Amino acid sequence: MRPAAAIANATIAFLVMLFLFPFHQTAHAQFVTGDLQFRVVDSLGDPVPGVNASVTGPNVQVGRGAVTNNLGFCNVLALAPGKISVRLSHTAYQPVVFENVLIQLGRTTSLGKIRFLQRTVDMPELVISAQHLTIDPRTTSYGSNLRPSDFEDLPIERNYRSISTLLPLVSLSTFVDDLNVAGATGLENKYLIDGVDVTETYKGYTGTDLPYNFIKEISMVGGGYEAEYRGALGGILNVVTYSGGNEFSGEAFGFLTSNGLTGSQRQGPLDIASGQFVHYDVGFRLGGAIIPDQL
């Protein structure tokens, strides 16, 4: 009976050791690291969620991180014992850094309630530049604009009506009715200078000549425009001249063209002589403030 009893006792001891072994391992694992906890609130005491916590230190081989929950709490588990640095950051608040925070074996180190202060960020000046859309969704009319930078260096005639031929759907008529807009005759156009209708009242021709040196902008409008432009079945040519401002500006100009400036041409028996011609104009433009911001 003694060998059997010895075997039984050995079996019982083995089972006891086998049963206690996992608990021994678990208990040992609980005391090789420490934990860190804290809570973040704002200046009014409300919790601040989404705060990034970055933990670094000599014993932290890989940087550890965590984020506060909706109640502002955060737990960083399983940290190696020793001193660490904790950096708390949020886009809307000033960052907070804790140095030499001691993590103890088998204990939880608490940073307590951390109060965040709002951060003021000076943003750089934002400048947005864009061009006007070619198609205006707010109107049924069509057209375009010209400024001096678009035509001042081009070899064109000096009258503002000739400049309009640079716009789409506008061309010089082969007859004597000036401009054709979208297939309409020149007698169906309206001409405005600084808001004043200068269209010739008898036949509908333009009644005013104006060199482009005085023009600030030209607008040609066609299609479904307002009823106030009665009698305009072709297009509306609107011209705006320079006006006074706080800055002084001016220009002096002179223009001359003549067949005397060209060499003699050889003409065939069927060629038509061009004849003698001289075209010229001289003028100046001056603008500025007599009383700044008033006159």
Secondary structure, 3 states (H helix, E strand, C coil): CHHHHHHHHHHHHHHHHHHHHHHHHHHHHCCCCEEEEEEEECCCCCECCCCEEEEECCCCCCCEEEECCCCCEEEEEEECCEEEEEEEEECCEEEEEEEEEEECCCCEEEEEEEECCECCCCCCCCCCCCCCCCCCCCCCEEEEEECHHHHCCCCCCCEHHHHHHHCCCEEECCCCCCEEECCECHHHCEEEECCEECECCCCCCECCCCEHHHEEEEEEEEECCCCCCCCCCCEEEEEEECCCCCCCEEEEEEEEEEHHHCCCCCCCCCCCCCCCCEEEEEEEEEECCCCCCCC
